[in-house]
Amino acid sequence: MTVTVIGSYVVDLMSRTPYMPKPGETVLGGPFQSGHGGKGSNQATAAARQGIKVNMVTKIGSDVFGEQALKHFSKENINADFIVKSVEEATGAALIAVDSNGENMIIVAIGASGKLTKEEVRRAEEKIKLSTVILLQLETSLEANEEAIRLGKKHAVPIILNPAPYYEFPKHWLKDVTFLTPNETEAEGLTGIPIQDEASARKAGESLYQQGVKNVVITLGSKGCLLYNGQQKGVLIPGFSVEVVDTTGAGDAFNGGLAACLDQQKSLVDSLTYANAVGALSVTRVGTAASMPTRQEVDHFLNRK
């Protein structure tokens, strides 16, 4: 079985900072490091490291960052047959600052990934048809996601939509989404309900469920995630307490772990517990793709817990 990820690839340009600078302020930080990123790529990497087959559908530039992307996907055993090279657009880049508490601020110049077309997604239809799950985010073009959802519906393939980074998208998508995985900020954007505690998260989950989402999963950081569907009407799946080094990519780790478990036919509650563990382990390390744990590491972590 296989997971197909349709989304972004960007190169991460990251530096540590003692604190986040104010407007107009220069802060001496460091060290600087670059790495592989983009929500789609991160989620594909997280899923592949759980030992499953992954197809990646994205668009990169014909530049040095694009070449690095292809080397990364090859190293991670991710199928890159449907990665398109653009001659007009550069590979995307993310500028990341991480402070002494592990919190981050990110600016994403999405580049080529934002120009992925529906025709380019359609090229992967045969792979999509044979997939266990399709994993989407909002870090690529609307038309690419629209086509992915159409193909998922056509071939009865479950869809995970991670609505990040949040912006307005066609709400008719929601009725065709099997799993919606917003964090607190994204859930508030979708519902207008500020997520301040478990009760407000449950209220937002109910609102999204009533809009047609089959399974709403609101991620709550170290608290875990809240599941709202026809059977579990606001059940908290507890998270794990770890020493936080860098929160960048934690949501991507969670979504990749969830997709991998669904591919392996695990129950939804077990899948969410596992996804919480993948996310928790990722924040104990610096970086995004580099921080994604392997299945052996996650199993060892869960056995200790």
N, C-alpha and C positions, 0 to 999 in steps of 0.2 A: 504494500500500500504506500501511498505518497501524500505529502502535503504540498500544495502549490501556493507560493507566496507571490503576490502581485503588489509591488510597492517601490520604495526608493532605495537608492544607494547614494551615499555621500561620503566623502572623506572627512574624518573628524580632526579638527585642529584644536587641541586642548591645552590649557595652561592652568596651573593652580594659582590661587590668589588668597592672600590673608583675609580679605573681605571684598565684597562687591563694590566696585568704584561708584561714586556719585557722578552725575552728569558733568562732564568736563574734567574729571579727575583721572590722573594716571597712577596706577598702582604697580609697584615692582612685584612680579610674581615668578612663577616657575616651579618646577621645570616645565618645558614645553614638550609635547609629544603629539604625533599624528597617528591615526589608526583608521580602521574601517568602521563605517557607521551608516546612518540612514535607518529609519524604522523598519522598512522591508528587509533590508540586508541583515540587521540585527536579529530580527525575529526568525529569519531563515537560518541564521547561524545558531541561534539558541535551539531551534528544533532539530537541526542536523546533528548537533552535539549530543542529542538524546538517542542517537543511533537509528534515525529513520531517514527515508529517502525524501529529498526536498527538491522541488523545481523552483527556480527564481525567474520571475518576469519583471524586467526593469529596463531602464535606458541610461546609458552612460555616454560620456564624451569620447572622442578620438584623441585622448591626451594621456599624460603619464598617470593621472589618477584613475582613468578608465582601465589602463593596463594593470594597475595594482588591484583593482576590483576583480578582474578576471582571475588573477593569481590567487586572490583570497577565496573565491568561490571554488576554484579547483582544489585548493588545500583543504577546504571544509567538506569536500565531496558533495557539493551542491550543483545540480544540473543547471548549466548556464546556456543551454541551447536556445533559450528564448530571451536572452539579453541582447538588446538592440544598441548598436553604436551610432551615435549621432555625429554628423560632420558640422552641424551648425551650433549645437549647444555644448557647453563644457560640462564635465562631471560635477555634480553638486558638492558643496562643502558646508560644514557646520563649524561655527566658531563657538567654542565651549569654555566657560570659566567655572572652575570648581573652587568653592571657598573652604576654609579650615574646618567647617562642620560637615563637609561632604555635599552641601547643597550646590545646585548648578544653575547657570543662566546660559541659554543657547540661542544663537541666531543661525537659521538654516537658509542658505542660498541653494535652492533645490535643483537648479540647473536642468540637465537633460531628463532627470526622472519626472519632472513636472510636465514634460512634453510627450509622455507615453500615450500612444493613440489606441483607439478601440481595435483598429485593424491589427496592430502589433500584439495586443492581448489575444485576439482571435486566432493568431497563429499557434497558440498553445492549447487550442480547444481539445485536441485528443488527449493531452496530458491532464487537462482539467477534468475531463470526462472520467478519467480513471483515478482521480484523486479521492482520498478520504475526506479531506477538508480543504477549503480555500481560505487563506488568511490575507486580510486587507487592512490598510490604514488610510489616513487622509494626507499622506505625504507624496502623492502623485496626482495625476490629472483626474478630474471628475469623470471624464469620458472613459478612462481606463477602468475605474472602479465600477461605473455603470455597466460596462460590457462584462466585467468579471461576475457581477451579480446576475446579469442576464444568463450567462453561461452556467453559473451554479444552479440557478432555478431550472434551466432547460434540462440539465443532466442530474438533477436531484442530489447535488453535492452540498453538504452543509457549509455555511459561510460564517467565519468569525470576522467581525468588523471592529477594529480598534479605532475609535473616532479621534485620532490624535495625529498631528496637532489640531485642536478643534477649530472648525469654522463651519459656516452654514453649508449644508449639503441637502440634496433632495430627500425629504422625509419619507417619501414613498419607498425608499430603500429599506426602511425599518421592518416592513412586513415580510421581506424576503431574507432578513438576517436571522441566522440561527442562534448566534452568540454575539452579543454586543458587550464590549469590555471597556467602558469609560473609567477614568479615574474621577476623583471628586470634582475637579474643575470642569472636566468634560461633561460629567453628568449634570452639573449645574447649567452649563451652556445648552444642553439638550432639553432640560425641563424647566429651567428658571428657579429650581429649588436649591438653595445653598446647602451643601453637605457639611453639617456641623457635628453630627453624631450618628449612631446606628439608626435611630428613628427617622432622621431626615434622609438617610441613604435608602432606607426601606420605602419611604414615600416616593423618592425619585425612581426607584426600581419599579414600583407599581405603575407610575406614570408611563415609563418606557414600555413596560409589558402591555399596557392598555393601548399603546400606539402600534402594537403588532409584533414586537420583538419576542421571539420564543423563549430565549434565556437571557436575562440581563445579569451581567456580572460587573459590579462596581468595585474597582480596586481601591483599597483604603490604606495603602502603605504597609507599615509594620503590623497594623491591626488585622490584615488579611484581605478578604473580599466578601462582598455580600451578594448572594444568589437570589434572584427573584424569577420564578417561572410558575407554571401551573401547579406544581407540587410543593416546591419550597418557596413560600411567600415571604422572603426576606431573611434567609438563613445566613448567619455569619460563619464563614469558613476561616478559622483563626490563622493568623500569620505566625512568623517566627522572629524572635528577638535576636539580633546580631549586632556586631560593631560596624557602624556605617562608615565607609571610606569615601564612596562616590555613588550617588544615586542615579547618575546618568545611565539610561538604558534599562532601568529596573522594570518598567512597564513592558518593554520589548522582550525581556527575559521571560516575564510572566506569560505573555501571549505565545511565544515560541514553545514554552513548556506545555501550555494548555493544548496547542495544536498537536504536539507530539503524543500526548496522552490520548487524545481523541483518536488519533491515527492507530493507536495500539488498543483501541476498544475498551479503555478503562471507564469506570463509571464517572459521571460528571463531578460528584463530590470528591472522589479520589483524584481526579484530574486537577481539580482546583487546589487541593492540598499540595499536590506535586508542583503545580505552577507557582504557588506561594513560595515553595522551597527554592525553586529556580530563581525567582526574583530576589529572595533574601540573600542567596549566595552571591548574586551578581553585585550587590551593593557593598560587599566586603572587599572589592577589588577596584582598581582604577581602570577607567576606559569603558568602552561599550562592547563591541564585538569581542575584545580581549577578555572581558569580564564574564562572558557566558560560560556557565559550568557544564561539565560533561555529565552523562547519565551516571557514571560511577561515582562522581563527586556528590551528586544529588542523593543517590541511594545511600551513600555513607552518611551524609548529613541527616537524612530522615531516620536512619537506624540509630544514630546517636540521640536524636530528639525523642 
